[in-house]
């Protein structure tokens, strides 16, 4: 006796974009990624079109929000990744972090902000904006993977630095265009840099930086 074709298999094969099978596969893959996964990469891995994957990702994100889940699917740094919802941050911190979350000093945060808004930028220009030497702080940011080298300055040969995708991920940004406008906060930044450029001393880049404040802030 000939068995009829499996109807469920037929339905899965003909499932519309964003169908249950595709959503399940996306959830499984996104559970194991260690950085945001792009739509094109997910489409290639799952053998679907980028349009199908993009639609399914948006539908999943909307479903999690409608169901008031403790996590959300968020587009960050050019890809997609699961995150816990901000309203449950206290519970997550109590269970996972327990006061041991890595922190950046105020000086490191200020230096990171200068790089983010002036990139690509050299250490000397960052130091000029801050008014203090920042070699030690830059090393910290490099070690944390928040900034990276971005070539050299044509005029001086100084190494230039820019922020990384990890920076975007940690800040919850899709791209640098989502950074808030700087002008309302530092309207005279260029003037400050011009005035301090000459007065920033050059230090041994391997020497410890003593300018960092004791006060720390979470990133």
WOBELDA-V807520 format. One line per field, one symbol per residue. phi: phi as a letter, one per 20 degrees, with the letter a starting at -180 (. if undefined). Layout:
phi: ???
This chain:
phi: .eefgffffffffdffgnfgfffffffffffdfdbgeffffffffemcfgffffffffffgfffffelffccdceblnbcbfcffgfdffffffeeflmdffcdffffffffffffedffbeffffffffnbfcgfffffffffmecbfcncfgfdmffdcbfdffffffemdfaffefffegfecfdfffffffdgfeefedffeffedeffffdcfd
